[in-house]
Structure formats: structure tokens, C-alpha cells
Amino acid sequence: MIDLATWNLTIPVGVPATTIDTPLLVGGYQDHYFKSTPDTLFFWAPVNGTTTANASYPRSELRETFADGALRNWAYPAADNSLSAALSVGQVPSTGKIVIGQIHAYGSNKPLLKLEYQYKTTSASANIVAKVRITPLDEVGQTITVLKGIALNQRFTYVLNLSPTGRLSVMINSTLWSQQLDSSWAPKPLYFKAGVYPQDNTGYETEAGNATFYNLKIDHKPLPVGTP
């Protein structure tokens, strides 16, 4: 069972886009853009949907919260922080690009990490790409292809981990990439996001991104007692 008690949901309706608070989500909220069963979450976002403030693209995406709906933000030195998921992507927009997981920075429109599914019609498969800012001042950051050859409707897994020492790791299936972040990230408030965030805003409603999640879990493991 996927626990929705640690999330709110943004859908591409309204100006700015609408947020569905955690208690309503846990109560069984369903709509055109988000459907849940005990074992799956389905996200759909058309390219002509509305956007959040300061964003260029529409999304049907979860954002980390506490159970009462308050936004949860964390600094990485306080715990071992992970977001794990199992999913399949069923549709991509004409750009072929959908963000499927993020480590975002509170109060910024530039995330620390975007995990992106990049589909290519020539190969009929996608690369899973990590876009990372090693320091908060990075404007562009690094782009790393973690794994190639994921088809539409093919299940795969990811784990995003940020350790208390600032080591960022991205695992796709059994393929791991990791790198040390600059320590200037340490005081920054961060949070996880997951869902579909198409990197496209041109076209008709039939052009969209969708994905089905079969597992989704946040874990903030406390540091052992006595850890300096």
C-alpha cells in the first residue's frame, strides 16, 4: 500500500495550479489528473495545463508534507534521506521529457536534483537522466545519464538518496551514480517531489505525460545516538 500521508498534490487546473492538501488526498481524492488504488498511483498532465507560480510547465506531482498537511522541509545533515519508487511511464509529450522525481530547494525555483525520463522515438526507449546542481549557486548544473533503454510501459525503480555527509546517490534499477555535494547545501531546506512534470507546454490536451507508480516511499533515517 502506498502511503499518501506524507504528500500533497499539485494538479494543472486553476491559476496558479491547484494544490490538494494531505488530509483530502488521504481521504481518497481522485480526479482526471490523479487516480489512486491501494497499490498504484496514476498521474496525468496535459501540456496545455496550468502551472504553479514561477513554473513554465504543467504538472501532476506530489510534494512532501507532514500528516497534518504542513510542508515538510529538511536539512540533509540531520538524517539519511531517501525517496524510493517503482513506476512505468505510459505517455510522453513531443519533447519526450518528463521529470519523475525531485529533490527541491524550499524558496527556490531551481531544484537540487531533477530525475528525468527522456524518450527518443528513434530508439523507442528512454534514458533516465539526473540533472544536478552541485552547489546552490549553479545555474545550469550537471546532466548525467544514469541508465539507457527504458521503454514506455516498462517498470523500473529509482532511489534518490542524500546522506548526512552530503553524498547524493541516484540508483535506477541496479545502476548507481553518486557524487559529493558542496557543503553550501547543508543549511538549505529541501524536500522530495514525485509524479509527472512534463517538460513541454505546447500542444493540445491529447499531448501529455502519464506514469503509474507501484511503490513510493520517503524515508528519513535518524542519525545514530552520539553522532557528532
Contacts in CASP RR format, 6 or more apart in sequence:
PFRMAT RR
TARGET T0000
AUTHOR 0000-0000-0000
METHOD contacts of the structure
MODEL  1
MIDLATWNLTIPVGVPATTIDTPLLVGGYQDHYFKSTPDTLFFWAPVNGT
TTANASYPRSELRETFADGALRNWAYPAADNSLSAALSVGQVPSTGKIVI
GQIHAYGSNKPLLKLEYQYKTTSASANIVAKVRITPLDEVGQTITVLKGI
ALNQRFTYVLNLSPTGRLSVMINSTLWSQQLDSSWAPKPLYFKAGVYPQD
NTGYETEAGNATFYNLKIDHKPLPVGTP
1 38 0 8 1.000
1 39 0 8 1.000
2 36 0 8 1.000
2 38 0 8 1.000
2 39 0 8 1.000
2 40 0 8 1.000
2 41 0 8 1.000
2 213 0 8 1.000
2 215 0 8 1.000
2 216 0 8 1.000
2 217 0 8 1.000
3 217 0 8 1.000
4 22 0 8 1.000
4 25 0 8 1.000
4 26 0 8 1.000
4 36 0 8 1.000
4 62 0 8 1.000
5 22 0 8 1.000
5 26 0 8 1.000
5 67 0 8 1.000
6 22 0 8 1.000
6 64 0 8 1.000
6 65 0 8 1.000
6 66 0 8 1.000
6 67 0 8 1.000
6 72 0 8 1.000
6 218 0 8 1.000
7 22 0 8 1.000
7 25 0 8 1.000
7 62 0 8 1.000
7 63 0 8 1.000
7 64 0 8 1.000
7 65 0 8 1.000
7 194 0 8 1.000
8 19 0 8 1.000
8 20 0 8 1.000
8 21 0 8 1.000
8 22 0 8 1.000
8 25 0 8 1.000
8 62 0 8 1.000
8 63 0 8 1.000
8 65 0 8 1.000
8 69 0 8 1.000
8 71 0 8 1.000
9 19 0 8 1.000
9 20 0 8 1.000
9 25 0 8 1.000
9 29 0 8 1.000
9 34 0 8 1.000
9 60 0 8 1.000
9 61 0 8 1.000
9 62 0 8 1.000
9 63 0 8 1.000
10 17 0 8 1.000
10 18 0 8 1.000
10 19 0 8 1.000
10 20 0 8 1.000
10 52 0 8 1.000
10 59 0 8 1.000
10 60 0 8 1.000
10 61 0 8 1.000
10 62 0 8 1.000
10 63 0 8 1.000
11 17 0 8 1.000
11 18 0 8 1.000
11 20 0 8 1.000
11 31 0 8 1.000
11 33 0 8 1.000
11 34 0 8 1.000
11 45 0 8 1.000
11 60 0 8 1.000
12 33 0 8 1.000
12 45 0 8 1.000
12 46 0 8 1.000
12 49 0 8 1.000
12 50 0 8 1.000
12 51 0 8 1.000
12 58 0 8 1.000
12 59 0 8 1.000
12 60 0 8 1.000
13 33 0 8 1.000
13 49 0 8 1.000
13 50 0 8 1.000
14 50 0 8 1.000
15 50 0 8 1.000
16 50 0 8 1.000
16 51 0 8 1.000
16 52 0 8 1.000
16 53 0 8 1.000
17 49 0 8 1.000
17 50 0 8 1.000
17 51 0 8 1.000
17 52 0 8 1.000
17 55 0 8 1.000
17 58 0 8 1.000
17 59 0 8 1.000
19 63 0 8 1.000
20 29 0 8 1.000
20 34 0 8 1.000
21 69 0 8 1.000
22 65 0 8 1.000
22 66 0 8 1.000
22 67 0 8 1.000
22 68 0 8 1.000
22 69 0 8 1.000
23 68 0 8 1.000
23 69 0 8 1.000
26 67 0 8 1.000
28 36 0 8 1.000
29 36 0 8 1.000
30 36 0 8 1.000
32 44 0 8 1.000
33 43 0 8 1.000
33 44 0 8 1.000
33 45 0 8 1.000
33 60 0 8 1.000
34 41 0 8 1.000
34 42 0 8 1.000
34 43 0 8 1.000
34 44 0 8 1.000
34 60 0 8 1.000
35 41 0 8 1.000
35 42 0 8 1.000
36 42 0 8 1.000
39 214 0 8 1.000
40 212 0 8 1.000
40 213 0 8 1.000
40 214 0 8 1.000
41 195 0 8 1.000
41 212 0 8 1.000
41 213 0 8 1.000
41 216 0 8 1.000
42 210 0 8 1.000
42 211 0 8 1.000
42 212 0 8 1.000
42 213 0 8 1.000
43 60 0 8 1.000
43 61 0 8 1.000
43 195 0 8 1.000
43 196 0 8 1.000
43 210 0 8 1.000
43 211 0 8 1.000
43 212 0 8 1.000
43 213 0 8 1.000
44 60 0 8 1.000
44 91 0 8 1.000
44 196 0 8 1.000
44 208 0 8 1.000
44 209 0 8 1.000
44 210 0 8 1.000
45 58 0 8 1.000
45 59 0 8 1.000
45 60 0 8 1.000
45 61 0 8 1.000
45 196 0 8 1.000
45 197 0 8 1.000
45 198 0 8 1.000
45 208 0 8 1.000
45 209 0 8 1.000
45 210 0 8 1.000
46 58 0 8 1.000
46 204 0 8 1.000
46 205 0 8 1.000
46 206 0 8 1.000
46 207 0 8 1.000
46 208 0 8 1.000
46 209 0 8 1.000
47 57 0 8 1.000
47 58 0 8 1.000
47 93 0 8 1.000
47 94 0 8 1.000
47 198 0 8 1.000
47 200 0 8 1.000
47 201 0 8 1.000
47 202 0 8 1.000
47 203 0 8 1.000
47 204 0 8 1.000
47 205 0 8 1.000
47 207 0 8 1.000
47 208 0 8 1.000
48 58 0 8 1.000
48 201 0 8 1.000
48 203 0 8 1.000
48 204 0 8 1.000
48 205 0 8 1.000
48 207 0 8 1.000
49 58 0 8 1.000
49 201 0 8 1.000
49 205 0 8 1.000
50 58 0 8 1.000
51 57 0 8 1.000
51 58 0 8 1.000
51 59 0 8 1.000
51 201 0 8 1.000
52 59 0 8 1.000
54 109 0 8 1.000
55 109 0 8 1.000
56 201 0 8 1.000
57 197 0 8 1.000
57 198 0 8 1.000
57 199 0 8 1.000
57 200 0 8 1.000
57 201 0 8 1.000
58 197 0 8 1.000
58 198 0 8 1.000
58 201 0 8 1.000
59 99 0 8 1.000
59 195 0 8 1.000
59 196 0 8 1.000
59 197 0 8 1.000
59 198 0 8 1.000
60 195 0 8 1.000
60 196 0 8 1.000
61 193 0 8 1.000
61 194 0 8 1.000
61 195 0 8 1.000
61 196 0 8 1.000
61 197 0 8 1.000
62 193 0 8 1.000
62 194 0 8 1.000
62 195 0 8 1.000
62 216 0 8 1.000
63 71 0 8 1.000
63 104 0 8 1.000
63 191 0 8 1.000
63 192 0 8 1.000
63 193 0 8 1.000
64 71 0 8 1.000
64 72 0 8 1.000
64 73 0 8 1.000
64 191 0 8 1.000
64 192 0 8 1.000
64 193 0 8 1.000
64 218 0 8 1.000
65 71 0 8 1.000
65 72 0 8 1.000
66 72 0 8 1.000
71 106 0 8 1.000
71 191 0 8 1.000
72 191 0 8 1.000
73 106 0 8 1.000
73 189 0 8 1.000
73 190 0 8 1.000
73 191 0 8 1.000
74 81 0 8 1.000
74 189 0 8 1.000
74 190 0 8 1.000
74 191 0 8 1.000
74 220 0 8 1.000
75 186 0 8 1.000
75 187 0 8 1.000
75 188 0 8 1.000
75 189 0 8 1.000
75 190 0 8 1.000
76 162 0 8 1.000
76 163 0 8 1.000
76 164 0 8 1.000
76 166 0 8 1.000
76 185 0 8 1.000
76 186 0 8 1.000
76 190 0 8 1.000
77 164 0 8 1.000
77 165 0 8 1.000
77 166 0 8 1.000
77 186 0 8 1.000
78 164 0 8 1.000
78 220 0 8 1.000
78 222 0 8 1.000
78 223 0 8 1.000
79 164 0 8 1.000
79 220 0 8 1.000
79 221 0 8 1.000
79 222 0 8 1.000
79 223 0 8 1.000
80 161 0 8 1.000
80 163 0 8 1.000
80 164 0 8 1.000
80 219 0 8 1.000
80 220 0 8 1.000
80 221 0 8 1.000
80 223 0 8 1.000
81 161 0 8 1.000
81 162 0 8 1.000
81 163 0 8 1.000
81 190 0 8 1.000
81 192 0 8 1.000
81 219 0 8 1.000
81 220 0 8 1.000
81 221 0 8 1.000
82 159 0 8 1.000
82 160 0 8 1.000
82 161 0 8 1.000
82 162 0 8 1.000
82 217 0 8 1.000
82 218 0 8 1.000
82 219 0 8 1.000
82 220 0 8 1.000
82 221 0 8 1.000
83 101 0 8 1.000
83 103 0 8 1.000
83 159 0 8 1.000
83 160 0 8 1.000
83 192 0 8 1.000
83 194 0 8 1.000
83 216 0 8 1.000
83 217 0 8 1.000
83 218 0 8 1.000
83 219 0 8 1.000
84 157 0 8 1.000
84 158 0 8 1.000
84 159 0 8 1.000
84 160 0 8 1.000
84 215 0 8 1.000
84 216 0 8 1.000
84 217 0 8 1.000
84 219 0 8 1.000
85 100 0 8 1.000
85 101 0 8 1.000
85 157 0 8 1.000
85 158 0 8 1.000
85 159 0 8 1.000
85 194 0 8 1.000
85 213 0 8 1.000
85 215 0 8 1.000
85 216 0 8 1.000
85 217 0 8 1.000
86 155 0 8 1.000
86 156 0 8 1.000
86 157 0 8 1.000
86 213 0 8 1.000
86 214 0 8 1.000
86 215 0 8 1.000
86 216 0 8 1.000
87 100 0 8 1.000
87 155 0 8 1.000
87 156 0 8 1.000
87 157 0 8 1.000
87 158 0 8 1.000
87 211 0 8 1.000
87 212 0 8 1.000
87 213 0 8 1.000
87 214 0 8 1.000
87 215 0 8 1.000
87 216 0 8 1.000
88 152 0 8 1.000
88 153 0 8 1.000
88 154 0 8 1.000
88 155 0 8 1.000
88 156 0 8 1.000
88 211 0 8 1.000
88 212 0 8 1.000
88 214 0 8 1.000
89 98 0 8 1.000
89 100 0 8 1.000
89 117 0 8 1.000
89 119 0 8 1.000
89 126 0 8 1.000
89 150 0 8 1.000
89 152 0 8 1.000
89 153 0 8 1.000
89 196 0 8 1.000
89 209 0 8 1.000
89 210 0 8 1.000
89 211 0 8 1.000
90 152 0 8 1.000
90 153 0 8 1.000
90 209 0 8 1.000
90 210 0 8 1.000
90 211 0 8 1.000
90 212 0 8 1.000
91 152 0 8 1.000
91 208 0 8 1.000
91 209 0 8 1.000
91 210 0 8 1.000
92 98 0 8 1.000
92 117 0 8 1.000
92 119 0 8 1.000
92 126 0 8 1.000
92 152 0 8 1.000
92 198 0 8 1.000
92 209 0 8 1.000
93 198 0 8 1.000
93 199 0 8 1.000
93 200 0 8 1.000
93 207 0 8 1.000
93 208 0 8 1.000
93 209 0 8 1.000
94 200 0 8 1.000
94 202 0 8 1.000
94 203 0 8 1.000
94 207 0 8 1.000
95 198 0 8 1.000
95 199 0 8 1.000
95 200 0 8 1.000
96 117 0 8 1.000
96 118 0 8 1.000
96 119 0 8 1.000
96 120 0 8 1.000
96 126 0 8 1.000
96 199 0 8 1.000
96 200 0 8 1.000
97 116 0 8 1.000
97 117 0 8 1.000
97 118 0 8 1.000
97 119 0 8 1.000
97 198 0 8 1.000
97 199 0 8 1.000
97 200 0 8 1.000
98 116 0 8 1.000
98 117 0 8 1.000
98 196 0 8 1.000
98 197 0 8 1.000
98 198 0 8 1.000
98 199 0 8 1.000
98 209 0 8 1.000
98 211 0 8 1.000
99 114 0 8 1.000
99 115 0 8 1.000
99 116 0 8 1.000
99 117 0 8 1.000
99 195 0 8 1.000
99 196 0 8 1.000
99 197 0 8 1.000
99 198 0 8 1.000
99 199 0 8 1.000
100 115 0 8 1.000
100 116 0 8 1.000
100 117 0 8 1.000
100 158 0 8 1.000
100 194 0 8 1.000
100 195 0 8 1.000
100 196 0 8 1.000
100 197 0 8 1.000
100 211 0 8 1.000
101 113 0 8 1.000
101 114 0 8 1.000
101 115 0 8 1.000
101 158 0 8 1.000
101 160 0 8 1.000
101 192 0 8 1.000
101 193 0 8 1.000
101 194 0 8 1.000
101 195 0 8 1.000
101 197 0 8 1.000
102 111 0 8 1.000
102 113 0 8 1.000
102 114 0 8 1.000
102 115 0 8 1.000
102 192 0 8 1.000
102 193 0 8 1.000
102 194 0 8 1.000
102 197 0 8 1.000
103 111 0 8 1.000
103 112 0 8 1.000
103 113 0 8 1.000
103 160 0 8 1.000
103 162 0 8 1.000
103 168 0 8 1.000
103 190 0 8 1.000
103 191 0 8 1.000
103 192 0 8 1.000
103 193 0 8 1.000
104 111 0 8 1.000
104 112 0 8 1.000
104 190 0 8 1.000
104 191 0 8 1.000
104 192 0 8 1.000
104 193 0 8 1.000
105 111 0 8 1.000
105 112 0 8 1.000
105 136 0 8 1.000
105 188 0 8 1.000
105 189 0 8 1.000
105 190 0 8 1.000
106 188 0 8 1.000
106 189 0 8 1.000
106 190 0 8 1.000
106 191 0 8 1.000
107 189 0 8 1.000
108 136 0 8 1.000
110 133 0 8 1.000
110 139 0 8 1.000
111 133 0 8 1.000
111 193 0 8 1.000
112 132 0 8 1.000
112 133 0 8 1.000
112 136 0 8 1.000
112 162 0 8 1.000
112 168 0 8 1.000
112 181 0 8 1.000
112 185 0 8 1.000
112 188 0 8 1.000
112 190 0 8 1.000
113 130 0 8 1.000
113 131 0 8 1.000
113 132 0 8 1.000
113 133 0 8 1.000
113 160 0 8 1.000
113 168 0 8 1.000
113 170 0 8 1.000
114 130 0 8 1.000
114 131 0 8 1.000
115 128 0 8 1.000
115 129 0 8 1.000
115 130 0 8 1.000
115 131 0 8 1.000
115 158 0 8 1.000
115 160 0 8 1.000
115 170 0 8 1.000
116 128 0 8 1.000
116 129 0 8 1.000
116 130 0 8 1.000
116 131 0 8 1.000
116 199 0 8 1.000
117 126 0 8 1.000
117 128 0 8 1.000
117 129 0 8 1.000
117 150 0 8 1.000
117 211 0 8 1.000
118 126 0 8 1.000
118 127 0 8 1.000
118 128 0 8 1.000
118 129 0 8 1.000
119 125 0 8 1.000
119 126 0 8 1.000
119 152 0 8 1.000
120 126 0 8 1.000
120 127 0 8 1.000
123 149 0 8 1.000
124 151 0 8 1.000
124 152 0 8 1.000
125 148 0 8 1.000
125 149 0 8 1.000
125 150 0 8 1.000
125 151 0 8 1.000
126 148 0 8 1.000
126 149 0 8 1.000
126 150 0 8 1.000
126 151 0 8 1.000
126 152 0 8 1.000
127 145 0 8 1.000
127 147 0 8 1.000
127 148 0 8 1.000
127 149 0 8 1.000
127 150 0 8 1.000
128 145 0 8 1.000
128 146 0 8 1.000
128 147 0 8 1.000
128 148 0 8 1.000
128 150 0 8 1.000
128 156 0 8 1.000
128 158 0 8 1.000
128 172 0 8 1.000
129 143 0 8 1.000
129 144 0 8 1.000
129 145 0 8 1.000
129 146 0 8 1.000
130 142 0 8 1.000
130 143 0 8 1.000
130 144 0 8 1.000
130 146 0 8 1.000
130 170 0 8 1.000
130 177 0 8 1.000
131 141 0 8 1.000
131 142 0 8 1.000
131 143 0 8 1.000
131 144 0 8 1.000
132 141 0 8 1.000
132 142 0 8 1.000
132 143 0 8 1.000
132 144 0 8 1.000
132 168 0 8 1.000
132 179 0 8 1.000
133 141 0 8 1.000
133 142 0 8 1.000
134 141 0 8 1.000
134 142 0 8 1.000
134 179 0 8 1.000
134 181 0 8 1.000
134 182 0 8 1.000
135 181 0 8 1.000
135 182 0 8 1.000
135 184 0 8 1.000
135 185 0 8 1.000
136 182 0 8 1.000
136 184 0 8 1.000
136 185 0 8 1.000
136 188 0 8 1.000
137 184 0 8 1.000
142 179 0 8 1.000
144 170 0 8 1.000
144 177 0 8 1.000
146 170 0 8 1.000
146 172 0 8 1.000
146 175 0 8 1.000
146 177 0 8 1.000
147 156 0 8 1.000
147 172 0 8 1.000
147 173 0 8 1.000
147 175 0 8 1.000
150 156 0 8 1.000
155 214 0 8 1.000
156 172 0 8 1.000
156 173 0 8 1.000
157 171 0 8 1.000
157 172 0 8 1.000
157 173 0 8 1.000
157 215 0 8 1.000
158 170 0 8 1.000
158 171 0 8 1.000
158 172 0 8 1.000
159 169 0 8 1.000
159 170 0 8 1.000
159 171 0 8 1.000
160 169 0 8 1.000
160 170 0 8 1.000
160 192 0 8 1.000
161 167 0 8 1.000
161 168 0 8 1.000
161 169 0 8 1.000
161 170 0 8 1.000
161 171 0 8 1.000
162 168 0 8 1.000
162 169 0 8 1.000
162 181 0 8 1.000
162 190 0 8 1.000
163 169 0 8 1.000
164 223 0 8 1.000
164 227 0 8 1.000
165 180 0 8 1.000
166 180 0 8 1.000
166 181 0 8 1.000
166 183 0 8 1.000
166 185 0 8 1.000
166 186 0 8 1.000
167 178 0 8 1.000
167 179 0 8 1.000
167 180 0 8 1.000
167 181 0 8 1.000
168 178 0 8 1.000
168 179 0 8 1.000
168 180 0 8 1.000
168 181 0 8 1.000
169 176 0 8 1.000
169 177 0 8 1.000
169 178 0 8 1.000
170 176 0 8 1.000
170 177 0 8 1.000
170 178 0 8 1.000
171 177 0 8 1.000
192 218 0 8 1.000
194 213 0 8 1.000
194 216 0 8 1.000
195 211 0 8 1.000
195 213 0 8 1.000
196 209 0 8 1.000
196 210 0 8 1.000
196 211 0 8 1.000
198 208 0 8 1.000
198 209 0 8 1.000
200 207 0 8 1.000
END
